[in-house]
Amino acid sequence: MKSRNNKLYFFLSVLSGLLLYSGWFNEPVGFFTLIAFVPLLYVEEKIIREKEKPLKFFLFSYIAFFIWNLLSTWWIYYATLPGAIAAVVLNSLFYTVVFWFFHITRVKLGRRVGDLAFIVYWLAFEYIYLHGEISWVWLVLGNAFAYLPQIVQWYEYTGTLGGSLWVLLVNLVVFRIFLCFVYKNECKNKRLNNFRYAALGVLLIVPVVYSLWVYYSYEEKGPTAEFIVTQPNIDPYGEKFTGKLSPLEQVQRVVDIAKPLITDSTEYVIAPETAIPVGIWESQLSENYLIKPFYELIKEHPTLNILTGATTYINYGADKKTATARPIYTSYDTLWYDAFNSAININKNKISVYHKSKLVIGVEMIPYPEVLSFLNSFFIDLGGTSGSLGTQKERSVFTSFDGKVKAAPIICYESIYGEFVTGYVKKGANVLTVITNDGWWNDSPGYKQHFSYSRLRAIETRRSVARSANTGISGFINQRGDVISETGWWVYTAQKGKLHLNDEMTFYTLHGDFIGRGALFVAVLLLIFYVLYCFVYKK
């Protein structure tokens, strides 16, 4: 009997993992996540009813989350095999621990409290993950609908955590209905059973119908401006940081591909992350030889603005001002400087700089550098400047020469953080610009998923998106999350498009991840109650 159960548990765990993966399948099939937890919840139910060892649930939960993580993010290995192993193994463990807490809470406090724990523990974890320094939030449940923007227009109120809540609630109700067919005594209360069917109908129909109504009735807001996104298509492994293609040649590639498309109406030319691939001192930006090709372009078009990625340095002298500062040893003193993954805005009047502030663990930062700086020697070197980079606390917004465009300079990984992106909008951004490399992962699902997340940022903030990726996908996204145009993968090209500039604030922009904050508050109270209960009854 136990052997038969184990086979069933394994099958159901695999099934849950596959259904969870549907949201990252690069096709509009994310709605399968709405039933993805049902098989795993049945494993939990059966283990409790048959009084099997609780450790079993931990094991089979891990199998489900491991399959989900592996199938969704295996492509990390193109950049780093150790990083891929760590991401899949540890992320699966984190999700398993969250599910384990739900399980032990339900065992001690009963089904009703367990149902609440299932929802709030998961949402609280996603919220902590989104806002902590240890953060790999690629698989936030609400991201599963990035390929289905038509049905999640309500993200302008809730953000992606609203999508996570939707997934959890629907799964819970479907599971309760499913139990009625497996265990007949579950359906004795007809009123409760009818309520479950009604709740399922409301949960499925109301958000989707409302979203479709908003989607088809939505009108783009604000005046238009013309943008050019460039895709210089420089191999990040073989050309970008190896010297095979000089820094000046790389900058000239951007200029050459953009120049034929520029008109007197063009507001912005956008180049990807680290388009300027070597470090330049911020105190000498305007004189740097790598900036001059952009100035030549501006001479021909005086109202033009150029937004480009770069590696920049700030010299602090003998004062180590930050935990990430690096030493320069001289014969008379030790000097300190910070390196940044930056976005630079260039126009006729001035140069502005923004420093990337959501950094990739193990590549661009070690979490809590004040304590863990000794781990810098273990950094993964993907070219360019390695080691912990500096950041800035507040978002910056780039203003065009004529003041019309206020661009959010979102750099790569930052584009997957909803509330973080709203920080730009609160600073006045009326359009989102995403600059990234995306060449590290070869022709895999990774860069496609990354592009799709910008569609969710467009809905959350009702801001159009101009996206420049070194090797693709570059393109334009409107305020509904529709892809207006996009480039192919691994092609040397540029695209021109007109985007609306919106100054209105969405509810989500103003209030951020309020669902996560609320869930965290309830989860903490629930855990305190659980501990007190265990202490009082000593069980």
Beta strands, then each sheet from edge to edge (+ up, - down):
strand 1: 224-231
strand 2: 266-270
strand 3: 276-281
strand 4: 305-317
strand 5: 326-329
strand 6: 334-346
strand 7: 351-355
strand 8: 398-399
strand 9: 406-411
strand 10: 431-436
strand 11: 465-469
strand 12: 475-477
strand 13: 483-486
strand 14: 493-500
sheet 1: 3+ 4+ 2+ 1+ 14-
sheet 2: 3+ 4+ 6- 5+
sheet 3: 3+ 4+ 6- 7+
sheet 4: 8+ 9- 10- 11- 12+ 13-
end
